[in-house]
Amino acid sequence: MGVEEELLLVDPDDGTPRPLGDDVVSSAGGSDPGPSGVEHELKREQVELGTEPQQGLSEVGAELRRLRGRLAGAAERHGLRLAALATSPAPVAPTATRDARYERLDREYGMTARELLCNGCHVHVAVESLDEAVGVIDRVRPWLATLTALSTNSPYWQGSDTGYASYRQRVWSRWPSAGPSELFGDAAGYRAAVDRMLSCGAAIDEQMAYLDVRASQQWPTVELRVLDVCLDVEHAVLLAGLGRALVATAARDWHDGVPPRQVRIEVLRGAAWRAARTGLAADLVEPFSASLVPAREQVDRLLTHVGPALATYGDVEAVRDRLDHLLGHGTGADVQRAAFVRCGSVAGVVADAVRRTLA
């Protein structure tokens, strides 16, 4: 498994994102070839990191700390700070990175592309083939909103509290190629669906198949894309562990011929919306009955579902300890709102996030 994180570059005084992504990436060693390294992102106020593939959760955590530290050091050389925030609490007019593809996105998709500035966490889990990847994609759909709820870290947008725990999820869903998918059935069905996105203009290329979960173009992995970037590294490690266990459970069911559960796409959209709206603070959608249940009950259902896979990897204790910490201390959205109560300003929220990013 491996983890990609997108992060903000912010002014140390007022918390405003600053458009120096290319300079910071260059100072951090440039865009590295291969799966591990740092690189620029869609907006100049962002940077991205990617870990080496790892077997153990502690190794994932060590890689994330190393790469966050590398980027933070480069940011400081340019008078900036690094913040693991999924949206900017401070008002910002984001600027596109100078890249032909990104500039085309601006032209084709207008304000959807121009005002977008949000940071996700993507968990990659190795698979043996595209057929297995599609078998996994079809079977993890019902559980993705629960992962979103656990990761929520974007309550603020343009200086205001949005009323959402993950406003990033709502902003990202504006892309016509983003969100939950129907069942694909097999590799041919998956390829046909991506081709239809291209032919109807929902995507300009395969890289823009912004599905909640997809087969990676670059690596032999399934890529879970529904997570906010996490303030706390250990929360990212928790979600990597749960993500791997979820993929392994789905792969086992695919190999065993267990069919995917039939959950309608409007239920998946409703589940995603509710997870973004309240995170773990209220009810979540139980997708198989399309009913509302307490958030912690739905988290327990996920743990039961992936329990055998967690045991296989030796991750039961590691996941439980990190989950208990998250439930006890709150998600990033909870932490940001508590910081605002203490500080009384979004600049204070950003300053608190800068500290926690490297804690």
C-alpha positions, 0 to 999 in steps of 0.5 A: 500500500502507498499514500498520496497527500495534497497539502497547502502552502500558507503564509505564517502570519495570516494563514493565506495560501501562497502560490509558490508550489513550483518553487517549494517542490524544486527546493524539496528536490524536484518532482521525483520519478517513481512512486515516492517523492514530491510534486506540484499539483493543480494549483500553485498553492498546493504540493503533493507527496507520495510514499513508497509502497509499504507492507506495515502501517508504522512504515507508512507513518514514518514515510508520511512524516519524512515527506511532510518534513521534507516539504515543510523544510522547503516551504520554510526556505520560501517563508511559508508553512505547510498545512495538512488542510483539505480546504483553506480556512482563509479566503484565497483566489487560487492560481493554476499551476503552469501546465498545459493540462491544468490550463486546459481544465480551466478552459473546459470546466470554467469556475469548477476548475478555477475556484477549486483548491482542496486537498485529498488523501489517496490510498493505493492498494496493490492488486494482481490485475485489472480484473481483480481491481474491478472486482474490488471496485464493485465491492467496496462501494458501500463502505466509502462514505464511512471512510469519508466520515472518518477523514473529514478535515475541511469545515471552512471555505473562503473564511466561513464555516460551511456547516460541513465537516468535509466541504472538500467532498462537496467541492470535488463532486462538482467535476462531471467525472467525480463521485460514486460509480455504477457496478462495472462487472469486469475489466471490459465494463470498466474500460467502456465506462471510462471511454464514455466519460471521454466521448461525452466530455465528462473527462478530457483524458483517463487521468480525469476519471475522478471516481471515488475509487478507481484502477490507477493508471500509473501503478498496479493498484486500486486507488481510494480517493474519498478521503480528506487529507488528515491533520494527524499523520496517525489518522492517515495511517488508520485510514490506510490500514482500513483501506487496505483491509477493505480492498483485501476483503473485496478481493477475497470475495471476488476470488470466491465468487461472492457477488457485489451487493446491489446498492443504488447510486442515489443511496451512495450519493446520499451516503457521501453527502451525509458523511461530508455534512456531519462526519462522525457527529451525527448519523451516517447512512447504512447503505444496504437498508438506505437507513440512518444509523449512529455514526459509531455504529456504522464504523463498527459495521465497517470494522466487523466487515474488514476484521478478518483482513485486519487480523491477516495483516496483524493490524487489529491492535494498530487500527483499534488504537488509532481509531480510539484516538480519533474517536476520542479527540475528533476528526480534523474538522472537529479540531479545526472548529475547536481551534477557532473557538480558542483563537477566534480567527481562521488565521489561528485555525491555520496556525494550529494546523501547521503545528499539527501537520508535523506533530 
